[in-house]
Amino acid sequence: MRYTYCIMLFLLIYVYFSCINIDFPKIIKRTQVSNRNHIMNFTKGELVIIEDSDFLLTKVKVIAKVRELLVETRSEIYDSIQNSTFSFQHEINLKTGKISRGENYKNLPYLVLDYPSLFGSDDTFAFRTMFWWGNFFSATLHLQGNSLNKYRSFVVKRITRLVEQDVFISIGDEPWEYHYEKNNYIPLEKGHRDFIQDCHFLKLSKKTSLKKWENVPRFSSDFLELLLSVLH
């Protein structure tokens, strides 16, 4: 019954437009063309980019160089680990590390080095060095599950060391966000002790500008050394 009613209503509307000399199908077609033209309206800035092949060729070279930089960073971190008295649990990857890349973190390319790292269903201990196109380099410790329960009291106890080094803490809802907007990272303060006691994941992070790319291996390894001194 409802289906029949809808058919009748459509026919009445069609007859009405026909009677007043309005070509209903043509209106629909013109709307579709208008929408398509709107979508395909390139801006001058967009045209400059799509006509510039050098941009993408340069991007390929930049990504390759950043990867080399992360390889160097891994080597620097490896030396720090060898000289550290910190006792890593045996499940943590201390040998190779992993470099990954993507094209769409907030619509921009990125590369990350996860080293040292452990990503498990109930345990995460990961130190991530990240390059984010157009933004910054960052280094982040991510603790969750068993590792968080093991080390959170040490962070609370020695929080002053981190505050003095301008460390940021994640207050976001998702552990896989790395931007520095105020809804994700804020400067760590002594008043965050209660938050650290109750959080279900803990991320401590620092960032440096892209112009300081030469310092990234030392920047990342120094931050890891600071963190390890806090966790034991």
Backbone torsions as a table, in degrees:
resi	resn	phi	psi	omega
1	MET	NA	-45.9	-179.6
2	ARG	-64.8	-37.8	179.6
3	TYR	-63.9	-44.4	179.3
4	THR	-61.7	-40.3	179.5
5	TYR	-62.4	-42.5	-179.5
6	CYS	-64.1	-40.4	178.8
7	ILE	-63.0	-43.6	-179.5
8	MET	-64.5	-40.5	-179.8
9	LEU	-63.9	-41.8	179.4
10	PHE	-63.1	-43.2	-179.9
11	LEU	-63.9	-39.0	178.6
12	LEU	-63.3	-42.1	179.4
13	ILE	-64.7	-42.6	-179.7
14	TYR	-62.9	-43.9	179.0
15	VAL	-63.1	-38.6	-179.6
16	TYR	-61.8	-48.7	179.9
17	PHE	-64.6	-33.5	178.7
18	SER	-66.7	-39.1	-178.1
19	CYS	-66.9	-31.7	-178.5
20	ILE	-99.2	21.6	173.0
21	ASN	60.2	37.2	174.3
22	ILE	-107.0	123.4	-179.4
23	ASP	-82.7	94.0	-175.3
24	PHE	-59.1	-47.6	178.7
25	PRO	-60.0	-37.1	-179.9
26	LYS	-66.4	-36.0	177.5
27	ILE	-60.1	-45.3	-179.7
28	ILE	-61.9	-43.4	-178.3
29	LYS	-63.9	-43.6	179.1
30	ARG	-62.7	-37.7	178.2
31	THR	-63.3	-42.5	179.2
32	GLN	-63.8	-42.3	179.1
33	VAL	-64.4	-42.2	-179.9
34	SER	-61.0	-44.4	179.3
35	ASN	-63.6	-40.4	-179.4
36	ARG	-65.3	-41.9	178.9
37	ASN	-63.7	-35.9	179.3
38	HIS	-65.7	-42.5	-179.6
39	ILE	-65.0	-37.5	-174.8
40	MET	-89.7	13.9	-178.7
41	ASN	-85.9	89.7	-179.7
42	PHE	-69.4	140.1	173.4
43	THR	-79.3	166.4	178.5
44	LYS	-61.9	-39.6	179.5
45	GLY	-63.8	-39.9	178.7
46	GLU	-65.9	-39.5	179.0
47	LEU	-65.1	-38.2	177.7
48	VAL	-60.1	-41.0	-177.5
49	ILE	-70.3	-45.8	-175.5
50	ILE	-72.5	-16.5	175.6
51	GLU	-89.6	-6.2	-175.2
52	ASP	-104.0	96.1	179.1
53	SER	-71.1	-24.5	-179.2
54	ASP	-62.4	-30.3	-178.4
55	PHE	-60.1	-51.1	-178.3
56	LEU	-68.5	-35.9	177.2
57	LEU	-64.5	-38.8	176.8
58	THR	-67.1	-38.5	178.5
59	LYS	-59.7	-42.3	178.6
60	VAL	-58.9	-42.3	179.5
61	LYS	-66.9	-40.4	-180.0
62	VAL	-63.1	-45.7	-179.9
63	ILE	-60.4	-40.6	178.8
64	ALA	-63.6	-40.0	-179.9
65	LYS	-69.7	-37.8	177.7
66	VAL	-64.9	-39.2	176.6
67	ARG	-60.1	-43.9	176.7
68	GLU	-60.6	-38.6	178.7
69	LEU	-63.3	-38.9	178.5
70	LEU	-71.2	-32.2	173.7
71	VAL	-62.8	-43.7	177.3
72	GLU	-63.7	-38.6	178.0
73	THR	-62.9	-42.2	177.5
74	ARG	-58.9	-41.9	179.0
75	SER	-64.1	-40.4	179.2
76	GLU	-65.5	-42.2	178.7
77	ILE	-65.8	-39.7	178.7
78	TYR	-57.2	-44.2	178.5
79	ASP	-62.8	-39.4	178.4
80	SER	-63.4	-41.1	179.9
81	ILE	-64.3	-41.5	-179.4
82	GLN	-63.7	-30.2	-178.8
83	ASN	-93.7	2.0	-176.7
84	SER	-92.8	149.6	175.2
85	THR	-95.1	4.8	-179.8
86	PHE	-68.0	137.0	-179.0
87	SER	-96.7	101.1	178.6
88	PHE	-78.8	141.9	173.3
89	GLN	-69.3	148.6	-168.0
90	HIS	-66.5	-19.0	-179.9
91	GLU	-74.1	-16.9	-176.4
92	ILE	-74.7	134.6	179.6
93	ASN	-74.6	108.9	178.7
94	LEU	-111.7	3.7	-172.8
95	LYS	-99.4	-56.8	-169.7
96	THR	-108.7	-42.2	-170.7
97	GLY	72.7	173.9	-178.7
98	LYS	-141.9	128.8	175.1
99	ILE	-106.0	125.9	-179.7
100	SER	-126.6	157.1	177.4
101	ARG	-138.0	157.9	177.1
102	GLY	-152.9	171.3	-175.8
103	GLU	-114.8	-1.2	-167.8
104	ASN	-145.3	56.5	164.9
105	TYR	-95.2	109.1	-172.5
106	LYS	55.3	39.5	176.7
107	ASN	72.3	14.2	-178.2
108	LEU	-128.3	150.6	178.9
109	PRO	-67.2	156.7	178.3
110	TYR	-154.7	158.5	169.6
111	LEU	-133.7	145.1	177.8
112	VAL	-135.6	145.8	170.0
113	LEU	-113.4	119.4	174.8
114	ASP	-102.5	102.4	-177.8
115	TYR	-167.7	125.0	-9.6
116	PRO	-69.8	161.7	-175.7
117	SER	-156.2	148.3	169.8
118	LEU	-145.6	118.9	176.0
119	PHE	-120.3	105.7	179.5
120	GLY	-126.7	170.4	-178.4
121	SER	-65.2	-29.9	-178.9
122	ASP	-127.5	17.1	-177.8
123	ASP	-158.9	126.3	175.4
124	THR	-133.9	123.9	170.7
125	PHE	-135.2	101.0	-172.2
126	ALA	-138.5	133.0	173.9
127	PHE	-111.9	115.4	-172.5
128	ARG	-115.6	123.4	170.8
129	THR	-101.2	127.3	-170.4
130	MET	-128.3	136.5	167.8
131	PHE	-107.4	124.7	178.2
132	TRP	-122.4	113.6	-173.9
133	TRP	-51.0	128.1	176.2
134	GLY	79.3	1.4	-175.0
135	ASN	-126.2	-72.5	-173.8
136	PHE	-170.8	173.0	160.8
137	PHE	-100.6	144.1	176.7
138	SER	-140.1	159.2	174.3
139	ALA	-131.4	132.1	-170.5
140	THR	-140.9	133.1	169.8
141	LEU	-98.7	128.0	179.9
142	HIS	-117.5	116.7	177.1
143	LEU	-116.9	134.0	179.4
144	GLN	-155.5	154.2	177.6
145	GLY	67.4	-133.5	-175.4
146	ASN	-59.9	-39.9	-179.0
147	SER	-66.7	-37.9	177.4
148	LEU	-64.7	-45.1	179.0
149	ASN	-62.5	-32.4	-178.7
150	LYS	-74.0	-36.8	-169.2
151	TYR	-111.2	-8.2	-174.1
152	ARG	-61.4	-36.2	-179.4
153	SER	-65.1	-32.7	178.3
154	PHE	-68.6	-39.0	178.4
155	VAL	-64.3	-43.6	179.4
156	VAL	-61.7	-43.9	-176.1
157	LYS	-66.9	-36.8	-173.7
158	ARG	-114.3	28.4	-175.1
159	ILE	-60.4	-30.0	-178.3
160	THR	-59.5	-36.8	179.0
161	ARG	-59.4	-39.3	-178.2
162	LEU	-75.5	-40.3	179.3
163	VAL	-59.8	-40.4	-178.3
164	GLU	-67.5	-18.1	-179.0
165	GLN	-103.8	17.6	175.1
166	ASP	57.8	45.1	178.2
167	VAL	-82.7	147.1	176.2
168	PHE	-104.7	153.5	177.2
169	ILE	-123.8	141.4	178.3
170	SER	-81.6	130.2	174.8
171	ILE	-116.2	11.2	-177.8
172	GLY	-75.5	173.4	-179.0
173	ASP	-87.7	-20.4	-175.6
174	GLU	-117.0	134.1	-179.2
175	PRO	-75.2	-9.8	-174.5
176	TRP	-103.6	22.1	174.5
177	GLU	-101.7	137.3	-175.1
178	TYR	-128.4	4.9	176.9
179	HIS	-74.3	163.0	-176.3
180	TYR	-108.6	30.0	171.7
181	GLU	-69.4	160.2	-172.9
182	LYS	-67.3	-16.0	177.5
183	ASN	-88.1	4.5	179.1
184	ASN	-125.8	-61.7	178.9
185	TYR	-115.2	136.1	173.0
186	ILE	-136.4	157.9	179.4
187	PRO	-58.8	133.9	178.4
188	LEU	-68.0	137.7	177.7
189	GLU	-131.9	161.2	178.8
190	LYS	-61.3	-27.2	179.5
191	GLY	-69.7	-4.1	179.2
192	HIS	-86.5	6.0	-178.7
193	ARG	-57.6	-45.9	-178.9
194	ASP	-64.8	-39.4	177.7
195	PHE	-60.2	-44.0	-179.1
196	ILE	-65.2	-35.4	179.1
197	GLN	-65.0	-29.5	-172.2
198	ASP	-107.8	-14.5	-172.6
199	CYS	-67.3	151.6	179.1
200	HIS	-95.0	-8.3	165.1
201	PHE	-149.7	151.6	-178.7
202	LEU	-128.0	126.4	176.7
203	LYS	-127.6	123.8	177.6
204	LEU	-115.8	131.8	-167.8
205	SER	-144.9	154.7	169.9
206	LYS	-137.0	155.8	178.2
207	LYS	-134.0	159.9	175.9
208	THR	-142.7	156.7	-174.1
209	SER	-73.0	156.1	178.3
210	LEU	-62.3	-28.8	179.9
211	LYS	-66.4	-19.8	179.7
212	LYS	-97.7	32.2	-174.9
213	TRP	-57.2	-32.8	-178.0
214	GLU	-64.3	-25.0	-176.9
215	ASN	-89.9	-2.4	-173.2
216	VAL	-58.0	-46.8	179.3
217	PRO	-56.8	-44.3	179.4
218	ARG	-71.3	-40.6	178.1
219	PHE	-56.2	-47.3	-176.2
220	SER	-70.4	-45.4	-178.9
221	SER	-67.2	-37.2	177.4
222	ASP	-62.9	-40.5	-180.0
223	PHE	-66.7	-40.9	177.2
224	LEU	-62.0	-41.4	178.2
225	GLU	-60.1	-41.7	177.5
226	LEU	-60.9	-46.4	-178.6
227	LEU	-62.5	-43.2	-179.3
228	LEU	-65.9	-32.6	177.6
229	SER	-68.2	-25.0	178.6
230	VAL	-82.1	-31.6	-172.6
231	LEU	-84.4	3.5	176.2
232	HIS	-150.3	NA	NA
